[in-house]
């Protein structure tokens, strides 16, 4: 190996020795610790560009702008949505941009913008996510998850009854003054009357509002009442997740002096938005809203006739 102090001279001298047949290609592979293909590529460049390809090129600021760079105002809008909605994913932000400005931006682009601007996903950013078991019914209205939620920041003793379809995520909600078995019975009757297909089963917890009276009523109309094991809220995962979304986007804006009728009206507006416009990205939903999921199911299964 020649006595030199520059790696450029070393590479140039080795290639020149091979061309002069003073060395073999196998020796260069061992000296430079590279593969045979890499040596052949370097020979090809050496013959075409001579020594210019070995000399490192100086980098300088480019005078042009990337043709597909996202506009500055759109990046600012992405960062604003990410800061105002810290629990939403990049795909939700891209959907919001599409709804507001009718501009389609990919979720990977949103992720890169948030990471480059250090809005999220910087090197100390940590997001913990529990592993979950994916489970969903194949036919709408076969099983409805029924639960009661208490908006804890609302000072009056009110409760929100919610029934969500396991297959389509279609939601029916109503506010009651108490969570007695009579309120549960009234809500169950409302759900059955508003369901588009015949309900096969209700899944509930083992609280006192879901008593034997509710079970007897459901059995009399040929509907199963499936109760979860004690202390297992994961069996009602879909309705529990909906309660969190509802509290963050609906209950947080309730006024203290509003009447029950006004609150039910606000809740009805929220459920209409949830069922018609909000996209879902979970199993079998394919970025569809609950109403679009039901419509797609009707087109794929014309033999299953809805109730109305």
N, C-alpha and C positions, 0 to 999 in steps of 0.2 A: 504494500500500500504506500503511495507517495507521501512524502513528508510535507503536509500543507496544513493551513489553519482555517480554511474556509470550506464549508460543506459544498458550496457551489463548485469549487475546484475539484473536490473529491469526486463528485458525481460526473463532472466533465471528463476527468482523467480516467475513471473506470469505464465509461462508455467508449472513450477513444481507444483504450487498451483492447476492448473487445473487437472494435472495428479493425484494429491493426493485428488482431489474432494473437495478442500477447496474453490474454486471459480468456477463460471460458465463461459462458453465461452462468454456470453453476456456482462459480466463485463469487460473482456479483450477488447472487441470491443469498449466499451465506454472509457476505460482508454487510449488505444493506438490510438484511432481515426482512425481505419482501418475497412475494410469490413470483413464479416464473411469468405469469400473465402481466404483472406489474412491470417487469423488466422489458417485456416485448412492447408494451405501451410506451415506455420511456424511449426505447429505440426508435419507434415510429415518430414520436414528437421530435426527437433529436435530429432525425434525417430531414423532417419537414421545416422545422423552425431553427435548427442549429442550436446555439447555446442560449437563445432568447427565452426559451421555455423554462430553463433552470433559474434564471434571474428572477427573483420575486418582484412583482409589479407593485408600484406605489398606489395606495388607495387615496382617493380624493372625493370630496362631496360631489354627488351627481347633480347635473344641471337640469335633469328632467324629473318628472313625477310619475309614480307608478300609475298605469292606466286604469287599474281596477281598485284603487284605494278608496276606502269609504269616506264620504264627505265628513267634514269636521262637525257640522251641525247634527248629523246623524249619529256620530260617535258620542257627542254630548247628550243626545237623547237616550242612547243606550245606557250611558253611565247614570243618568238621572233615574231611569226606570229601575236600574239595579240597586241604587241607594234607597229609593222609596219602597222597594219590594225586596228586602234582603233574603226572604225565604223562597223566592221564585227562581226557577232554573233558567238557563239561557234560551231554551226552546220556548218558554213562556214569554220572554222578552221579545223574541223574534215574532211571535204571534201578535203581540201588542203593537209592534211597529207596523205589521201588515194591516191590522185593523184600523190604526189611527191614520197612517200616511199612505197606505196602499203600496208600500215598498217591501219587496220580498228580500229578506236578509237571512242567511243561513245561521243556524245555532252555533256552528263552529266559528263563524266570523264574530258573533257576539262574545263567545268565549275568549277569542284572541284579543278583542278590544278591551275586555275587562281585565285580562291578565297583563297586557302591555301598559295600560294606564294604572295598574295596581289598585283597581277598584275591588277586585276579588282575585282569588287564586294566586296570590303572591307567595313567596317561598315560606312564609310563616303562617299562611292561611290554612286553617284546618276545618274540615266539614265532616263530622261523624254521621254515618248512616248505618242503621241496623239492617241486618239481613232479614228478609221477609220471604215467606212462602207464598208464591203466586197461586191464587185460586179464584175461579169465577164460574158461575153457572153458564150453560150454553143457550138457554132459552129465557127470554125476558119474562118477568113476573112469576117465575117458578119459585123463587124465594126472596122475600123482602126482609131486610135487616131493620128492626124497630128499636129505637132507643130514645131516651130523654136527656136533654142537655139543659144546663143551668148557666146562663150568662152571668158569670160571677161579678163582672164590673157593673152590672145593672142592679140597683139597690133594692128594687121591689122583688118580692117572692114570685117570680114567674119561671115557667119552664117551657121548653120548646120540644115538642114531639116531632120526631123525624122518622120517615120510612124511606129507604133507598133500595132501588132494585139492584140485585146482585149482578145482573148481566149487562144492563144498559146504563147504570148509575142515575136513572131517573129518580128525582127527589120529590116527596110530598111532605110539607112541614106546616105546623100550626102551633100557635102559642096558647097556653092554658094558664089559669091562675094557680092550680095545684096539679100534682102528679098522682092523683088517686086512680083507682081501678075504673071508676066511672068516666074519668077523662080519657083513660086509655081506650075504653070501649067505644066512646064517641069518635075518637081519632081512627080506630080500626075500621069502623063503619065508613068513615069518610074516605079512607084509603081504598077500600074495596069498591066503593062507588066510582072512584076516579081512575081505577086501574084499567088499562086498555086490553089486557088479557086476564083470564081467570087466574087468581092467585092460588098457588099450591101450598105455600107454607110461610110462616112468619118465624124469624129468629130473634130472640130477645135474651136479656139477662135474667137473673133470678131475683129481681127486686120485687117489692110488695105491690107495685102498680101492675105487674104482670102476673096476677094471681090466678087461682084455679077458676075464677069466674070467667076470665078471658079465655083460658084454655077450653072450658066447656062451651063457650059461645063459638069458638073457632071449630071445634069438633062437630058441633051441630050443623054448621054450614060446609062441612067437608074440607076444612083447611087444617093442616098440621101446625102445631105449635112446638117449635124446637127451641129448647132452653140451653144456653151455654153452660159449661161447667163453671163452678165458682172461681172468681178471681182470674178470669181469662178474657180480658177485653179484646185480645187479638182476633177472637172469633167474629167480632163485630167491627173489623178493621175499617171497612168502607164507610160506615156511618160515623165512626169515631173520627176518621179523617175529614169527613164532611163537616162535622161540628167545629173542628179547628178552623177550616176555611170560612165557615159561616161567622164565627166569632170575630175573625180578623177583618172580614170584608163587609159584614152586615151589622152585627150586634154592637160593634164599636161605635157606630154612628147613631145609635138610638138616643132619643131625648128622654130625660127622666119624667117629664110631665105628660108624656104621650099616653093616650088611652090604649086599651087592648086592641080595639078596632084599627087604630092607626098603626100599631106595631105589626098586626097581622097583615095590613096592607103593604107595609115596607118589606115584610118577610116574603109576601107573595111576589113583589117585584124582583126580589133577589133570587127566589127559586125559579122564576121565569127566565131570568138571565142565565142562571146555572144550567137549566135544562135545554135552553135553545142556543146559547152562544159559547159557553165555556167549553173549551176543548179538553179532552182527557187523553193521556198518553200511556195508560196502563194496559194490562193484558186485554187483547181483543178490541180495544177501543179505536186504535189507529187514528188518533188525533181528531176524533169526531165528538160532537156534542151528544148528550143523551137522546135528544129527539132525532138527530141524524142517524144515530146507531139503531134506534127503533125502526126508522124508515128503511134503512138498509136491510134489517132483519126481515121486514115485511116483503121486500122485493126478492130476497133469497129464499123465503119460505112462504109462498103464496097459499099453501094449503092450510096453514094455521090462521084461522079467521079471528080477528080481534073482536072484542065485545062491542065496540063502536068505532 
